[in-house]
Amino acid sequence: MDELKKRILKDAELGDGDIIRVDMFLNHCMDVALLERVGRALAKRFRGEKITKVLTVESSGIAVACFTALALGVPAVYAKKFQTGYIDPSVYTAEVHSFSMEKSYTIRVSRRYLDEDDQVLLVDDILASGQAILGLLEIASKAGAEIAGIGVAIEKATKDGGDVLRRMGMRVESLVTVDHIEDGRIILAEDD
């Protein structure tokens, strides 16, 4: 997706380590027109699949998931990181470790919103180590749902998440792949 590539090269910032900050357009201050096109591009890659739900983890993946779900004409569901009075106490859970936050947390999805009749597309804004997606896979497995694939806006080839998921037999579609970081610059893969 050329538009997303250009936006990353123009606006993304590098943080400590190899953290790539895209919060100025993708997941905090959101360019909703761009996000709509990101959602359509991800949905297009999974046309023909009988997807019934799009599943993500709060909070950074929600916008990408919502626009993807909108393009597919299905509901978006997000795994919550905190148990609140607003979520049904009957939930599927998984433990997820966030390397960028340097902590682990429990994600949860109400049993009311995911079951064995669902064909699920897992979506996130950035795929790095793959821990969030692995947690979503565990939740979907507990629900008996089928996985149609995994769609991400940005994949970091500098981390092994995409490779791990592909070795598991998962279909992973990335709109943009960060090949590496060199001299403080983001270098994108050419084949997206």
C-alpha positions in Angstrom: 0.0 0.0 0.0 2.0 2.9 -1.3 0.1 5.6 0.6 0.9 3.9 3.9 4.5 3.4 2.9 4.8 7.1 2.1 3.2 8.1 5.4 5.5 5.9 7.4 8.6 7.3 5.7 7.3 10.9 6.1 5.9 10.9 9.6 6.9 7.8 11.6 9.4 8.3 14.4 11.9 5.9 15.9 11.9 5.3 19.7 14.3 3.5 21.9 15.5 0.2 20.5 13.6 -0.4 17.3 10.2 1.0 18.4 8.5 2.6 15.5 6.0 5.3 16.5 3.1 5.8 14.2 0.7 7.3 16.8 0.5 10.5 14.9 -1.6 8.9 12.1 -2.4 5.3 12.9 -3.2 4.6 16.5 -3.5 7.6 18.7 -4.2 10.7 16.6 -5.8 8.8 13.8 -6.0 9.8 10.1 -9.4 8.2 9.6 -9.4 8.6 5.8 -6.1 6.7 5.7 -7.4 4.1 8.2 -10.5 3.6 6.0 -8.2 2.8 3.0 -6.1 0.6 5.2 -9.2 -1.3 6.3 -10.4 -1.7 2.7 -6.9 -2.9 1.6 -6.8 -5.6 4.3 -10.4 -6.6 3.5 -9.5 -6.9 -0.2 -6.7 -9.4 0.7 -9.3 -11.7 2.4 -12.2 -11.4 -0.1 -13.6 -14.8 -0.7 -13.1 -16.0 2.8 -16.3 -16.5 4.8 -15.2 -14.1 7.6 -17.9 -13.5 10.3 -15.8 -11.4 12.7 -12.7 -9.3 12.9 -10.8 -9.7 16.2 -8.1 -7.5 17.7 -6.6 -6.5 21.1 -7.3 -3.1 22.6 -6.3 -0.5 22.0 -3.9 0.2 19.1 -5.5 -2.3 16.8 -9.1 -1.2 17.2 -9.2 1.4 14.5 -7.6 -0.8 11.9 -10.0 -3.7 12.9 -13.1 -1.5 12.8 -12.3 -0.2 9.3 -11.5 -3.7 8.1 -14.7 -5.1 9.6 -16.7 -2.2 8.0 -15.2 -3.1 4.6 -16.1 -6.8 5.1 -19.5 -6.0 6.5 -19.0 -7.9 9.7 -18.7 -7.0 13.4 -15.4 -6.1 15.0 -14.6 -7.5 18.4 -11.7 -6.5 20.6 -10.0 -8.3 23.5 -10.0 -6.2 26.6 -7.0 -5.9 28.8 -9.0 -5.2 31.9 -12.0 -6.9 33.5 -14.6 -4.2 34.1 -18.2 -4.2 35.2 -19.1 -3.6 31.5 -17.9 -7.0 30.3 -19.7 -10.2 30.8 -17.9 -12.2 33.5 -18.0 -15.3 31.3 -14.9 -14.8 29.1 -12.2 -16.5 27.2 -8.7 -15.4 28.4 -5.1 -15.5 27.3 -1.9 -14.2 28.8 0.1 -11.8 26.5 3.5 -10.3 27.1 4.1 -6.8 25.7 7.8 -6.2 24.9 7.2 -2.5 24.2 5.4 -2.1 27.6 7.7 -4.6 29.3 4.8 -6.3 31.1 2.3 -9.1 30.8 -1.5 -8.8 30.9 -4.6 -10.9 30.5 -6.8 -10.3 27.5 -10.4 -11.3 27.5 -13.3 -11.7 25.1 -16.9 -12.3 26.2 -18.1 -15.8 25.3 -21.2 -14.0 23.9 -19.2 -12.6 21.0 -17.1 -15.5 19.8 -18.0 -19.1 19.2 -17.5 -22.2 17.1 -19.6 -20.8 14.2 -17.2 -17.9 13.7 -14.6 -17.6 10.9 -12.3 -14.9 12.4 -9.8 -12.5 10.8 -7.2 -11.4 13.3 -6.1 -7.8 12.8 -3.6 -5.5 14.4 -1.8 -2.2 13.6 1.7 -3.6 14.0 3.1 -7.1 14.0 6.4 -7.4 15.8 7.0 -10.3 18.2 3.5 -11.6 17.6 2.5 -11.9 21.2 -0.8 -10.2 20.8 -1.8 -12.3 17.8 -0.7 -15.5 19.7 -3.0 -14.5 22.5 -5.9 -13.9 20.0 -5.2 -17.3 18.5 -5.5 -18.9 21.9 -8.8 -17.1 22.6 -10.2 -18.1 19.2 -9.1 -21.7 19.8 -10.9 -21.8 23.2 -14.0 -20.5 21.4 -13.7 -23.2 18.7 -13.6 -20.5 16.0 -11.8 -21.0 12.8 -9.0 -18.5 11.7 -9.3 -17.1 8.2 -6.0 -15.3 8.5 -4.1 -12.4 10.1 -4.0 -8.9 8.6 -1.7 -6.2 9.8 -1.0 -2.7 8.6 2.7 -2.9 9.4 4.9 -5.9 9.9 8.4 -5.5 11.4 10.7 -8.0 9.7 13.3 -7.1 12.4 11.2 -9.2 14.8 10.2 -12.9 14.4 6.4 -12.6 14.9 5.5 -13.0 11.2 7.9 -15.9 10.7 6.5 -17.7 13.8 2.9 -17.3 12.7 3.7 -18.4 9.1 5.6 -21.5 10.4 2.4 -22.3 12.4 0.6 -22.4 9.0 -1.1 -19.1 9.4 -1.9 -16.8 6.5 -0.3 -13.5 7.3 -1.0 -10.4 5.1 0.9 -7.2 5.8 0.3 -4.0 3.9 3.8 -2.7 4.6 6.9 -4.5 5.9 9.7 -2.7 7.7 12.7 -4.5 6.5 15.2 -2.9 8.9 16.4 0.3 10.5 19.6 1.8 9.2 21.4 4.9 10.4 18.2 6.1 12.2 16.1 5.5 9.0 13.2 3.1 8.4 13.9 0.9 5.4 10.8 -0.7 3.9 10.6 -4.0 2.0 10.0 -3.6 -1.7 7.6 -6.5 -2.2 4.5 -5.2 -0.4 
